[in-house]
């Protein structure tokens, strides 16, 4: 009589063991995070921050996270293609870091998931600078969480403005006057022309933009009232705004305020040393992240950061003909793969690194602007004079459109810029070049 009872007991024990064993196996959650980073440049926290908060999230969720971090600094093209191929093969990481402009193409393709419902479960995201959310949206839904940001301001030489006769008060108040709309882009051009006429700078060195294609050039178009997306979400081009952009850029090269051969000069041998010295170029538009590079690699023998603080200032892009002061920001974003088996855990990890403590590690080491409102109150961030003083620019920031046709738009816009600055086309002809190229690539583009 005892054998059946013992046999039944063994069955029960076996079943309980199987059930609890399965539960324990389910409690181990694998999460893979894929990042691109220049580790030598302080960007390693993009992935490494997850390791710092792993134990915290495990305790909060009562699980064991099997965390895999994959981080390198390959080319952006190879990096993004890797994610697409991995997704198509069903092997995508749970979290991928990429430029926010990929949201349009990857959301449309179903590679990444909307995050609105998961965002609502984590109060950390309420601290993100409000202006940054626009860059994370596609068709009314949020698909990304900002990881870092930057501003693309105008740097100005305090040294050369002083040589031009500006008082210390006039120099130090320039950012405030730009923000108030009291010093416009036309004022910048006039000041640059004066500096050339009086021999303070050489012809062509009144204003420099970056020498290669990049998001920066959007502030000219946005500043002239241009739009890239219609209210219905279609990609578009505004011919009148575009004409004003090409008139502005072509006019600066024609007058000698800006070099006609600026496009294509070498960053490291000419652009950076000329601007960082504060002795050759009066105004130069580029990114806030350049500051650390200049301090370490271009003016270290002159005092590095202290030299830059004494001789270079930075301000918003001044208001143009129809716009307001602005800048462009290009946040990198954490995106969650639509193939993730554990998006709730992935988002808990992202929330845990979206704190002043975690984001400060990255922002300060890599010289990027923080993405949180409260970071400006943290001692570590406040002690970095350039970052903390530039943080306000995010309130004026515009971003790239999250649309699959963005690359085609950008490349066509760039063709017009190259043509008008080289003197190969009039502003009107440059508009036709841009529009024709864009229509060839995107026949559905709306032209206004």
Helices and strands as residue ranges (DSSP letters): H 2-26, E 28-36, G 39-41, H 45-61, E 64-72, H 76-88, E 95-99, H 102-108, H 116-119, G 123-127, G 130-136, E 137-138, E 141-142, E 144-148, E 154-157, H 158-163, H 168-172, H 174-179, H 185-197, E 207-208, G 215-217, H 218-223, E 236-237, H 239-255, I 267-271, H 272-276, E 283-285, H 290-297, G 300-302, H 305-311, E 312-315, E 327-328, E 332-336, H 343-353, H 356-366, G 373-377, H 379-382, H 385-390, G 391-396, E 397-398, H 406-421, H 427-441, E 446-447
